[in-house]
Amino acid sequence: MKLRDIMSKDVVSLKSDDSIERAAQLMKQYNCGSIPVCTQDKLIGIVTDRDIALRSVASGQDSNQKVRDVMTDSVVFASPETDVRDAARLMSDRQIRRLPVVENNSLVGIVALGDISLEPSCQDCAEDALSNISKPGMNAW
């Protein structure tokens, strides 16, 4: 099974000059913990609720701070043709719960660990990934 088969295709994104307040509002609206940051359709970063909490709120920054100031710009991503098991291993190795999907340099979707766990043939790799992601460590996002 490929990521193309399970990824969410309707992905909300931010621009790097959007405010972190806007990012938080979108996270609340879409009930998600991370949002890709794009210039047009090109993925340039990702901002997470953790990024906002640790890189802005905890250091007393104001809510008009820009997404570019707190986002992670070394984004791990996959292609729509990536095998779901390979994606789960990548997520486990990099300790990430959400993986942007890029094709021809454009963001085309996102896959969450929860999406992988819903596939009966992939539940074991999702469980393994979650156990590694939940370990204290590098937490890339």
CYANA upper distance limits for C-alpha pairs under 8 A (distance plus 0.5 A):
  1 MET  CA      5 ASP  CA      7.30
  1 MET  CA     83 ASP  CA      6.31
  1 MET  CA     84 VAL  CA      6.40
  2 LYS  CA      6 ILE  CA      7.86
  2 LYS  CA     80 PRO  CA      7.10
  2 LYS  CA     81 GLU  CA      5.89
  2 LYS  CA     82 THR  CA      6.00
  2 LYS  CA     83 ASP  CA      4.98
  2 LYS  CA     84 VAL  CA      5.84
  3 LEU  CA      7 MET  CA      6.09
  3 LEU  CA     79 SER  CA      7.99
  3 LEU  CA     80 PRO  CA      5.54
  3 LEU  CA     81 GLU  CA      6.66
  3 LEU  CA     82 THR  CA      6.26
  3 LEU  CA     83 ASP  CA      6.70
  3 LEU  CA     84 VAL  CA      6.01
  3 LEU  CA     87 ALA  CA      8.29
  3 LEU  CA    101 VAL  CA      8.44
  3 LEU  CA    111 VAL  CA      7.75
  4 ARG  CA     80 PRO  CA      5.02
  4 ARG  CA     81 GLU  CA      6.84
  4 ARG  CA     82 THR  CA      8.48
  6 ILE  CA    111 VAL  CA      7.60
  6 ILE  CA    115 ASP  CA      6.99
  6 ILE  CA    116 ILE  CA      7.87
  7 MET  CA    101 VAL  CA      8.33
  7 MET  CA    109 GLY  CA      6.34
  7 MET  CA    110 ILE  CA      5.94
  7 MET  CA    111 VAL  CA      5.14
  7 MET  CA    112 ALA  CA      8.27
  7 MET  CA    115 ASP  CA      7.72
  8 SER  CA    109 GLY  CA      5.83
  8 SER  CA    110 ILE  CA      5.88
  8 SER  CA    111 VAL  CA      6.64
  9 LYS  CA    108 VAL  CA      6.64
  9 LYS  CA    109 GLY  CA      4.89
  9 LYS  CA    110 ILE  CA      7.31
 10 ASP  CA    109 GLY  CA      7.24
 11 VAL  CA    108 VAL  CA      8.24
 11 VAL  CA    109 GLY  CA      6.48
 11 VAL  CA    110 ILE  CA      7.33
 12 VAL  CA     35 ILE  CA      7.26
 12 VAL  CA     36 PRO  CA      7.95
 13 SER  CA     35 ILE  CA      6.16
 13 SER  CA     36 PRO  CA      5.56
 13 SER  CA     37 VAL  CA      6.07
 13 SER  CA     38 CYS  CA      6.98
 14 LEU  CA     18 ASP  CA      7.02
 14 LEU  CA     23 ALA  CA      7.61
 14 LEU  CA     35 ILE  CA      7.34
 14 LEU  CA     36 PRO  CA      6.86
 14 LEU  CA     37 VAL  CA      5.20
 14 LEU  CA     38 CYS  CA      6.62
 15 LYS  CA     37 VAL  CA      5.96
 15 LYS  CA     38 CYS  CA      5.98
 15 LYS  CA     39 THR  CA      6.71
 15 LYS  CA     67 VAL  CA      8.01
 16 SER  CA     37 VAL  CA      6.66
 16 SER  CA     38 CYS  CA      7.58
 16 SER  CA     39 THR  CA      8.04
 16 SER  CA     66 LYS  CA      7.26
 16 SER  CA     67 VAL  CA      5.68
 16 SER  CA     68 ARG  CA      5.21
 17 ASP  CA     66 LYS  CA      5.87
 17 ASP  CA     67 VAL  CA      6.58
 17 ASP  CA     68 ARG  CA      6.92
 18 ASP  CA     22 ARG  CA      6.99
 18 ASP  CA     23 ALA  CA      7.87
 18 ASP  CA     66 LYS  CA      6.13
 18 ASP  CA     67 VAL  CA      6.22
 19 SER  CA     23 ALA  CA      7.03
 19 SER  CA     63 SER  CA      7.38
 19 SER  CA     64 ASN  CA      5.56
 19 SER  CA     65 GLN  CA      6.03
 19 SER  CA     66 LYS  CA      4.91
 19 SER  CA     67 VAL  CA      6.07
 20 ILE  CA     24 ALA  CA      6.63
 20 ILE  CA     52 ILE  CA      7.41
 20 ILE  CA     63 SER  CA      6.38
 20 ILE  CA     64 ASN  CA      6.80
 20 ILE  CA     65 GLN  CA      6.39
 20 ILE  CA     66 LYS  CA      6.19
 20 ILE  CA     67 VAL  CA      5.73
 21 GLU  CA     25 GLN  CA      6.68
 21 GLU  CA     63 SER  CA      5.71
 21 GLU  CA     64 ASN  CA      6.85
 21 GLU  CA     65 GLN  CA      8.42
 22 ARG  CA     26 LEU  CA      6.72
 23 ALA  CA     27 MET  CA      6.71
 23 ALA  CA     35 ILE  CA      7.97
 23 ALA  CA     47 VAL  CA      8.32
 23 ALA  CA     67 VAL  CA      7.89
 24 ALA  CA     28 LYS  CA      6.72
 24 ALA  CA     49 ASP  CA      7.71
 25 GLN  CA     29 GLN  CA      6.59
 26 LEU  CA     30 TYR  CA      6.43
 26 LEU  CA     31 ASN  CA      8.44
 27 MET  CA     31 ASN  CA      5.93
 27 MET  CA     32 CYS  CA      5.42
 27 MET  CA     33 GLY  CA      6.44
 27 MET  CA     34 SER  CA      7.41
 27 MET  CA     35 ILE  CA      7.84
 27 MET  CA     49 ASP  CA      8.30
 28 LYS  CA     32 CYS  CA      7.33
 33 GLY  CA     48 THR  CA      6.05
 33 GLY  CA     49 ASP  CA      5.79
 34 SER  CA     46 ILE  CA      7.28
 34 SER  CA     47 VAL  CA      6.02
 34 SER  CA     48 THR  CA      4.55
 34 SER  CA     49 ASP  CA      6.73
 34 SER  CA     98 ARG  CA      8.18
 35 ILE  CA     46 ILE  CA      6.22
 35 ILE  CA     47 VAL  CA      5.99
 35 ILE  CA     48 THR  CA      6.95
 36 PRO  CA     43 LEU  CA      7.30
 36 PRO  CA     44 ILE  CA      8.34
 36 PRO  CA     45 GLY  CA      6.50
 36 PRO  CA     46 ILE  CA      4.74
 36 PRO  CA     47 VAL  CA      6.87
 36 PRO  CA    100 PRO  CA      7.83
 37 VAL  CA     43 LEU  CA      6.50
 37 VAL  CA     44 ILE  CA      6.24
 37 VAL  CA     45 GLY  CA      5.33
 37 VAL  CA     46 ILE  CA      5.60
 37 VAL  CA     47 VAL  CA      7.43
 37 VAL  CA     71 MET  CA      8.47
 38 CYS  CA     42 LYS  CA      5.69
 38 CYS  CA     43 LEU  CA      5.00
 38 CYS  CA     44 ILE  CA      5.80
 38 CYS  CA     45 GLY  CA      7.34
 38 CYS  CA    107 LEU  CA      8.47
 39 THR  CA     43 LEU  CA      7.20
 39 THR  CA     44 ILE  CA      7.28
 41 ASP  CA    105 ASN  CA      8.30
 41 ASP  CA    106 SER  CA      5.41
 41 ASP  CA    107 LEU  CA      6.16
 42 LYS  CA    105 ASN  CA      6.26
 42 LYS  CA    106 SER  CA      5.19
 42 LYS  CA    107 LEU  CA      6.57
 43 LEU  CA    102 VAL  CA      8.21
 43 LEU  CA    105 ASN  CA      7.90
 43 LEU  CA    106 SER  CA      7.03
 43 LEU  CA    107 LEU  CA      6.38
 44 ILE  CA     73 ASP  CA      6.59
 44 ILE  CA     74 SER  CA      8.48
 44 ILE  CA     75 VAL  CA      7.92
 45 GLY  CA     71 MET  CA      6.70
 45 GLY  CA     72 THR  CA      5.96
 45 GLY  CA     73 ASP  CA      4.67
 45 GLY  CA     74 SER  CA      7.05
 45 GLY  CA     75 VAL  CA      6.16
 46 ILE  CA     71 MET  CA      6.04
 46 ILE  CA     72 THR  CA      5.89
 46 ILE  CA     73 ASP  CA      7.07
 46 ILE  CA     75 VAL  CA      7.15
 47 VAL  CA     51 ASP  CA      6.63
 47 VAL  CA     52 ILE  CA      7.98
 47 VAL  CA     67 VAL  CA      7.56
 47 VAL  CA     70 VAL  CA      7.46
 47 VAL  CA     71 MET  CA      4.94
 47 VAL  CA     72 THR  CA      6.63
 47 VAL  CA    141 TRP  CA      8.38
 48 THR  CA     52 ILE  CA      7.00
 48 THR  CA     71 MET  CA      7.84
 48 THR  CA    141 TRP  CA      7.16
 49 ASP  CA     53 ALA  CA      6.68
 50 ARG  CA     54 LEU  CA      6.44
 50 ARG  CA     55 ARG  CA      8.50
 50 ARG  CA    141 TRP  CA      7.79
 51 ASP  CA     55 ARG  CA      5.92
 51 ASP  CA     56 SER  CA      7.88
 51 ASP  CA     70 VAL  CA      6.31
 51 ASP  CA     71 MET  CA      6.93
 51 ASP  CA     72 THR  CA      8.25
 51 ASP  CA    141 TRP  CA      7.69
 52 ILE  CA     56 SER  CA      5.72
 52 ILE  CA     57 VAL  CA      6.82
 52 ILE  CA     70 VAL  CA      6.92
 53 ALA  CA     57 VAL  CA      5.45
 53 ALA  CA     58 ALA  CA      6.37
 54 LEU  CA     58 ALA  CA      5.66
 54 LEU  CA     59 SER  CA      7.58
 55 ARG  CA     59 SER  CA      6.92
 55 ARG  CA     70 VAL  CA      6.17
 56 SER  CA     60 GLY  CA      6.74
 56 SER  CA     61 GLN  CA      5.45
 56 SER  CA     62 ASP  CA      7.82
 56 SER  CA     63 SER  CA      8.41
 56 SER  CA     65 GLN  CA      8.23
 56 SER  CA     70 VAL  CA      7.39
 57 VAL  CA     61 GLN  CA      6.25
 57 VAL  CA     62 ASP  CA      7.97
 57 VAL  CA     63 SER  CA      8.48
 61 GLN  CA     65 GLN  CA      7.39
 65 GLN  CA     69 ASP  CA      7.47
 66 LYS  CA     70 VAL  CA      7.86
 67 VAL  CA     71 MET  CA      6.27
 72 THR  CA    141 TRP  CA      7.37
 76 VAL  CA     99 LEU  CA      7.36
 76 VAL  CA    100 PRO  CA      7.89
 77 PHE  CA     99 LEU  CA      6.07
 77 PHE  CA    100 PRO  CA      5.46
 77 PHE  CA    101 VAL  CA      6.18
 77 PHE  CA    102 VAL  CA      7.18
 78 ALA  CA     82 THR  CA      6.85
 78 ALA  CA     87 ALA  CA      7.74
 78 ALA  CA     99 LEU  CA      7.50
 78 ALA  CA    100 PRO  CA      7.03
 78 ALA  CA    101 VAL  CA      5.48
 78 ALA  CA    102 VAL  CA      6.59
 79 SER  CA    101 VAL  CA      5.73
 79 SER  CA    102 VAL  CA      5.65
 79 SER  CA    103 GLU  CA      6.25
 80 PRO  CA    101 VAL  CA      6.55
 80 PRO  CA    102 VAL  CA      7.44
 80 PRO  CA    103 GLU  CA      7.31
 82 THR  CA     86 ASP  CA      7.23
 82 THR  CA     87 ALA  CA      7.09
 83 ASP  CA     87 ALA  CA      6.80
 84 VAL  CA     88 ALA  CA      6.69
 84 VAL  CA    116 ILE  CA      7.59
 84 VAL  CA    122 CYS  CA      7.96
 85 ARG  CA     89 ARG  CA      6.79
 85 ARG  CA    122 CYS  CA      7.27
 85 ARG  CA    125 CYS  CA      6.87
 86 ASP  CA     90 LEU  CA      6.70
 87 ALA  CA     91 MET  CA      6.62
 87 ALA  CA     99 LEU  CA      8.47
 88 ALA  CA     92 SER  CA      6.58
 88 ALA  CA    113 LEU  CA      7.88
 88 ALA  CA    116 ILE  CA      8.00
 88 ALA  CA    125 CYS  CA      6.72
 88 ALA  CA    126 ALA  CA      6.68
 88 ALA  CA    129 ALA  CA      6.49
 89 ARG  CA     93 ASP  CA      6.52
 89 ARG  CA    125 CYS  CA      7.94
 89 ARG  CA    129 ALA  CA      6.97
 90 LEU  CA     94 ARG  CA      6.55
 91 MET  CA     95 GLN  CA      6.04
 91 MET  CA     96 ILE  CA      5.47
 91 MET  CA     97 ARG  CA      6.90
 91 MET  CA     98 ARG  CA      8.04
 91 MET  CA     99 LEU  CA      7.71
 91 MET  CA    113 LEU  CA      8.48
 91 MET  CA    129 ALA  CA      7.05
 91 MET  CA    133 ILE  CA      8.08
 92 SER  CA     96 ILE  CA      7.18
 92 SER  CA    128 ASP  CA      7.95
 92 SER  CA    129 ALA  CA      4.77
 92 SER  CA    130 LEU  CA      7.36
 92 SER  CA    132 ASN  CA      6.02
 92 SER  CA    133 ILE  CA      6.04
 93 ASP  CA    129 ALA  CA      8.39
 93 ASP  CA    132 ASN  CA      7.95
 93 ASP  CA    133 ILE  CA      8.30
 94 ARG  CA    133 ILE  CA      8.22
 94 ARG  CA    138 MET  CA      8.38
 94 ARG  CA    139 ASN  CA      7.71
 94 ARG  CA    140 ALA  CA      6.95
 95 GLN  CA    129 ALA  CA      8.42
 95 GLN  CA    132 ASN  CA      7.22
 95 GLN  CA    133 ILE  CA      4.74
 95 GLN  CA    134 SER  CA      8.07
 95 GLN  CA    138 MET  CA      7.76
 95 GLN  CA    139 ASN  CA      5.94
 95 GLN  CA    140 ALA  CA      6.98
 95 GLN  CA    141 TRP  CA      8.46
 96 ILE  CA    133 ILE  CA      6.85
 96 ILE  CA    139 ASN  CA      7.39
 96 ILE  CA    140 ALA  CA      7.18
 96 ILE  CA    141 TRP  CA      6.95
 97 ARG  CA    112 ALA  CA      6.25
 97 ARG  CA    113 LEU  CA      5.80
 97 ARG  CA    130 LEU  CA      8.44
 97 ARG  CA    133 ILE  CA      7.90
 98 ARG  CA    110 ILE  CA      7.35
 98 ARG  CA    111 VAL  CA      6.22
 98 ARG  CA    112 ALA  CA      4.80
 98 ARG  CA    113 LEU  CA      6.77
 99 LEU  CA    110 ILE  CA      6.09
 99 LEU  CA    111 VAL  CA      5.75
 99 LEU  CA    112 ALA  CA      6.77
100 PRO  CA    107 LEU  CA      7.53
100 PRO  CA    108 VAL  CA      8.47
100 PRO  CA    109 GLY  CA      6.58
100 PRO  CA    110 ILE  CA      4.77
100 PRO  CA    111 VAL  CA      6.91
101 VAL  CA    107 LEU  CA      6.47
101 VAL  CA    108 VAL  CA      6.26
101 VAL  CA    109 GLY  CA      5.39
101 VAL  CA    110 ILE  CA      5.69
101 VAL  CA    111 VAL  CA      7.68
102 VAL  CA    106 SER  CA      5.82
102 VAL  CA    107 LEU  CA      5.01
102 VAL  CA    108 VAL  CA      6.01
102 VAL  CA    109 GLY  CA      7.51
103 GLU  CA    107 LEU  CA      7.04
103 GLU  CA    108 VAL  CA      6.92
111 VAL  CA    115 ASP  CA      6.73
111 VAL  CA    116 ILE  CA      8.10
112 ALA  CA    116 ILE  CA      7.27
113 LEU  CA    117 SER  CA      6.78
113 LEU  CA    126 ALA  CA      6.89
113 LEU  CA    129 ALA  CA      8.47
113 LEU  CA    130 LEU  CA      8.09
114 GLY  CA    118 LEU  CA      6.91
114 GLY  CA    126 ALA  CA      8.33
115 ASP  CA    119 GLU  CA      7.71
116 ILE  CA    122 CYS  CA      6.72
116 ILE  CA    123 GLN  CA      7.38
116 ILE  CA    126 ALA  CA      6.51
117 SER  CA    122 CYS  CA      6.75
117 SER  CA    123 GLN  CA      5.19
117 SER  CA    124 ASP  CA      8.41
117 SER  CA    125 CYS  CA      8.48
117 SER  CA    126 ALA  CA      5.68
117 SER  CA    127 GLU  CA      7.87
118 LEU  CA    122 CYS  CA      8.23
118 LEU  CA    123 GLN  CA      7.36
119 GLU  CA    123 GLN  CA      6.69
122 CYS  CA    126 ALA  CA      6.78
123 GLN  CA    127 GLU  CA      6.64
124 ASP  CA    128 ASP  CA      6.77
125 CYS  CA    129 ALA  CA      6.55
126 ALA  CA    130 LEU  CA      6.59
127 GLU  CA    131 SER  CA      6.74
128 ASP  CA    132 ASN  CA      6.92
129 ALA  CA    133 ILE  CA      6.50
130 LEU  CA    134 SER  CA      6.46
131 SER  CA    135 LYS  CA      7.10
133 ILE  CA    139 ASN  CA      8.20
